[in-house]
Amino acid sequence: MTKKRQKMFISSLPGEQVEVVIAEEGKVMEYYVEMAHMAKTKGNIYKGYIHNIDVGLQAAFINYGAERNGFLQIDEVHPEYYQGGYKLQKGQKYPPIQHVLRPGQEMLVQVVKEPTGKKGAFLSSYLSLPGRFFVYTIGRGQVGISRKIEDEKERARLKKIIEQVKTEEGVGLIVRTAGVGRNKQDLTRDYKYLSRLWNDIKKRGMAAKTPALIYQEMELATRAVRDYLSTDMSEVWVDDKQVEGSIKEFMRLAFPRTALNLRLHSDPEKSLWERFNLHRQIEEIYSREVTLPSGGQLVFDAAEALTAVDINSGKISGERNFQKMVLKTNMEAAEEIAKQLRLRDIGGQVVIDFIEMKNPKDCREVEKTMRQALKSDRARTVVGRISEFGLMELVRQRMGSSALAVTTEPCPCCGGTGLRRNMEWQCLQVIKDMYRQLRKPGHPSPLVMRLGEELALYMLNHKREQLLELERLFETRIDLLMDRPISD
């Protein structure tokens, strides 16, 4: 089976925003966006100090210069930071954090997970630097190969090469999928590049005053080329001359032997998305509903602890065809859900409500389809079996801030619930408030009520008699003032 050719598209608004799309035969498979005011911190290395230690959580809170302190668990603390010479007791994997760390103690930490909501960033003192072909790990000296590389002969060849690379003490190397087919010279060059980078970080870490940013991950455009460029990538398109220059410079310094088919889109009449018919597909990422080829529909609902995905069937006629169409719809849903999890970067627990299948063999077929579809996902996933209620549970690693998280905010009308009080209820509350104010001695006359345009018009069209009755009853005048929308 031949692999489908991919293309990468990078659209940039200089100094403000970068969008990256990875498409496979015209279909959007991955979408990433970064905006300057919400700069990504995952992968950044900071010099910070311990602000306080929580014995119950067995964690330290690190002041590294962010708005909220970062969270560092004892299992993410490298032993080189231990103080006090504590000896592990029988059965202990880690020492009690209060015996080995001290408030005010300085350390280098890396952001593993972005801060979300009221939670600070998740930190680690086991540092890692991603290169083109390697992930360079500091503090974990193991040598490994990405699980995505499944060919046993290639794994053996790569292992033999990296065993010949002389690494520094305490430094480990993990071969990335981009390392497939690369020779010893290419791999050694990448290792030397990462080794120089780490030595530079160490020097800056020793000289910097706490708290300080020591190493910042590349901006999205260059990082996308580093992380996602593979032999399957036929072209990389950009729409900004400056981005084109920075990518060329990065490739020249880090990977001079790698050929890159870099193309510049410079048509002022059409955007990059319009030229390659990507705009509609990108917009669909923000939709709650996704239509399946057979006419069925996926509905995504995010809750605090999990994401629920419901599958609605299309029109299925005839009892004989029912189970056959149910299986077809569920198979389509499994493939589309795997794609949407990547596009939306949905992490954590996901519960999928498949259309009920009476045949256990059909359930196993859908499970197999889901696992196969998730194989191309860069995130780690664990997929459960379909229960007797037609529910499948899976857990997915969140890769970073999703496009939805970066570019959306809760609706000011409904507070993010997707529901609001209807116009009739809102009207009755206003009339109730009017009645309460008019009953007070010395009430204002006329009584002025400031209302949103939609509510004010509804009251004038549907509650005019009630307003006139209040005016007669209290011998006053009621004025409704409309607050115009900001766009007006």
Secondary structure, DSSP 8 states (H G I E B T S, - for coil): -----EEEEEEEETTTEEEEEEEETTEEEEEEEEEGGG---TT-EEEEEEEEEETTTTEEEEESSSSS-EEEEGGGS-GGG--S-----TT-SS--HHHH--TT-EEEEEEEE--BTTB--EEESSEEEE-SSEEEEES---EEE-TT---HHHHHHHHHHHHHS---TTEEEEE-GGGTT--HHHHHHHHHHHHHHHHHHHHHHHHS-SSEEEE----HHHHHHHHH--TTEEEEEES-HHHHHHHHHHHHHH-TT----EEE---TTS-HHHHTT-HHHHHHTT-SEEE-TTS-EEEEEE-SSEEEEEEE-----SHHHHHHHHHHHHHHHHHHHHHHHHHHT--EEEEEE----S-HHHHHHHHHHHHHHGGG-SS-EEE----TTSEEEEEE---S--HHHHH----TTTTTSS----HHHHHHHHHHHHHHHHTSTT--SSEEEEEEHHHHHHHHHHSHHHHHHHHHHHT--EEEEEE--TT-
